[in-house]
């Protein structure tokens, strides 16, 4: 068995797999798909979890395998914990989808969490007069804030730093 | 060689697994909702980190993460006693102080492991450190905030620090075959890591008026051997609860 399909085509298809916790963004736009290796008899897709404790990894693995199976491809999903997921691997479409979904995104990326969490604007009214309620939210990649201008609570998309 | 690697990885993984379990016990009991969520979130991270550590061994043909977590005899665990301690009467000062001591240690260990000559471990440490920074931020922020608040907060934090310090000290008990690990460039000596940890936690505690002294040998003695398999008196109950579901149907697929 051999494949005439390209890695780019597979990457395009995988845009059909949503992030299980923020379904507005695909796993591709989230930067979770690493290398796609195509050999004579196998397709290997690298999956890079955002947080190592992400409980949805098994689900994602099977969703990716099922999607490719429907396209006639037997693929193996390799989960890579030995390299960090990097926010730089997110696509512009990914950032835009996060904004549309109502998340604040960090104004400045930094390897210092204090710095990153202190430069945030309200996604509803744009005010920078906000305070951090908790660096931990409903999922590992979300932090809770409150806006003092409009009074709303909101969530920051919080990448590992 | 692989046995020595297993000793190192299990000491890291078992600490994370058990602290994750203990922190998860706070779900529904946090003093405020945000702290409930924070402890739940941190616990989820730690359990995930344990799994990723075990997986390093699985990749070498050793047992799976589930087998390590749920089907291992207590004497084969390599956890420090600090993470086995129960939440007693759910004193938040104690929970916070354990979190503070433990996550400072995690920062120190992971910073060192990034330089490990065992590449899969160095790569994993790089990833975990990026997540752990939020734990450390959470821990030291609360210690400072409460430490500078009321007299009651100060007294309770001080009692917690004094009670837990010997346990935390023993996070850095020398590992079995440690000299070989050091020689291979896998990890610096535990005594060196302990010093870095002390340099991290002591100034922050002194800032809130808590002064700790080196624990006496007498206090440390009951914990000696934890990294060689000596479990604390609290382990059995913890293990029974942790494995309750998996042992009800050992052959089940999860």
Boltz contact constraints between the chains, C-beta under 6 A:
constraints:
  - contact:
      token1: [A, 51]
      token2: [B, 131]
      max_distance: 6.0
  - contact:
      token1: [A, 52]
      token2: [B, 48]
      max_distance: 6.0
  - contact:
      token1: [A, 52]
      token2: [B, 49]
      max_distance: 6.0
  - contact:
      token1: [A, 52]
      token2: [B, 52]
      max_distance: 6.0
  - contact:
      token1: [A, 53]
      token2: [B, 44]
      max_distance: 6.0
  - contact:
      token1: [A, 53]
      token2: [B, 45]
      max_distance: 6.0
  - contact:
      token1: [A, 53]
      token2: [B, 47]
      max_distance: 6.0
  - contact:
      token1: [A, 53]
      token2: [B, 48]
      max_distance: 6.0
  - contact:
      token1: [A, 81]
      token2: [B, 52]
      max_distance: 6.0
  - contact:
      token1: [A, 81]
      token2: [B, 124]
      max_distance: 6.0
  - contact:
      token1: [A, 82]
      token2: [B, 120]
      max_distance: 6.0
  - contact:
      token1: [A, 82]
      token2: [B, 123]
      max_distance: 6.0
  - contact:
      token1: [A, 82]
      token2: [B, 124]
      max_distance: 6.0
  - contact:
      token1: [A, 83]
      token2: [B, 123]
      max_distance: 6.0
  - contact:
      token1: [A, 84]
      token2: [B, 126]
      max_distance: 6.0
  - contact:
      token1: [A, 84]
      token2: [B, 127]
      max_distance: 6.0
  - contact:
      token1: [A, 84]
      token2: [B, 130]
      max_distance: 6.0
  - contact:
      token1: [A, 113]
      token2: [B, 133]
      max_distance: 6.0
  - contact:
      token1: [A, 113]
      token2: [B, 134]
      max_distance: 6.0
  - contact:
      token1: [A, 113]
      token2: [B, 137]
      max_distance: 6.0
  - contact:
      token1: [A, 133]
      token2: [B, 34]
      max_distance: 6.0
  - contact:
      token1: [A, 134]
      token2: [B, 34]
      max_distance: 6.0
  - contact:
      token1: [A, 134]
      token2: [B, 38]
      max_distance: 6.0
  - contact:
      token1: [A, 135]
      token2: [B, 134]
      max_distance: 6.0
  - contact:
      token1: [A, 135]
      token2: [B, 138]
      max_distance: 6.0
  - contact:
      token1: [A, 136]
      token2: [B, 37]
      max_distance: 6.0
  - contact:
      token1: [A, 136]
      token2: [B, 38]
      max_distance: 6.0
  - contact:
      token1: [A, 136]
      token2: [B, 41]
      max_distance: 6.0
  - contact:
      token1: [A, 160]
      token2: [B, 130]
      max_distance: 6.0
  - contact:
      token1: [A, 160]
      token2: [B, 131]
      max_distance: 6.0
  - contact:
      token1: [A, 161]
      token2: [B, 130]
      max_distance: 6.0
  - contact:
      token1: [A, 161]
      token2: [B, 133]
      max_distance: 6.0
